[in-house]
Amino acid sequence: MPLLLDARDPSAIGQAAQRLAEGSLVGLPTETVYGLGADADNASAVRAIFAAKGRPADHPLIVHLAPGDTPGGWRSAVDHYARDIPAFALRLMEAFWPGPLTLILPRRPDVAAVAAGGQDSVGLRCPSHPVAQALLREAAQRGVRGVAAPSANRFGRVSPTTAAHVADEFAALGDDALLILDGGACPVGIESTIVDASRGHPVLMRPGMITPEQLQAACGQPVRPRDEAAPRASGTLASHYAPTAKVRLMDGKMLQTALDVLGKDARHIAVYARTRLRAGPGVKLQTMPADAAACAHELFAVLRELDATGVRLIWVETPPPLTEWDGVRDRLSRAAA
């Protein structure tokens, strides 16, 4: 089993930072989800991430940077990995870092090639979780300039939002292969918003809890939708974030009709919905929050809990057509693909 350490233990951060400096893997909490981290400049350590997750080597990772000790203190770390940074990207960093925003920038040719999936761009983020910040600062003192960290789950599966989820995902790894810092449940609950800033204009690659309107207000430019020329980015495959049970999205009226038709034969189904529904005995009903941020916070944990009951189908009420729900809608659409 992986080694699980309480991040409140004064020695835990130092142990985890030393593991990173030695080229080992560390499970770490961020405000979005838990990451499976390694020194972004250590090619063999980064390859171990791909191997542990079963992730294709051309599917790029996000590099997490320490915030520094002053506002904008992340700039030297950004300059280590990126070149030709546009002014609008700097405005987005100033507005949303530390926080759940990833920027794809032109990559310096001599760094993080494996983490970037072989592309000439690199995704960078400065997380706001205090445990992640403490670890990144401590690791930087040991020569680790950035930590490549995709979500700490097997590739394509539901992302983890607690340390226990990470331990379950990688139970086969020994304590010499993976140390996990337990920093509690992740407050945001879904992965970061990703903006491509590598082609001279902002392009929304993956929605999150930062809305397009907020991005545009901060950077002073229209944020374009993703196009075919966009670089590869984390979490943008059609099928992703999927539990073992098949996920299906329906509106509230369709959910009620389907439950009425199946009657007692619906016992193999779990339902996650905002609408109050009638269901026969044995149907697992979970109430979806009416607030987008509250739903995002619990989404992956709920999918994991429902999946663990052994149901064959998870029916989910389609989120409202509002931009604050874009991140939740994106994750559910990929889970149902």
Helices and strands as residue ranges (DSSP letters): E 3-6, H 12-21, E 25-28, E 35-39, H 43-53, E 62-64, H 75-81, H 87-96, E 101-106, E 121-125, H 130-141, E 147-148, H 163-169, E 178-182, E 193-196, E 203-206, H 212-219, E 224-225, E 246-250, H 252-262, G 263-266, E 269-273, E 284-287, H 292-308, E 313-317, G 323-325, H 326-336
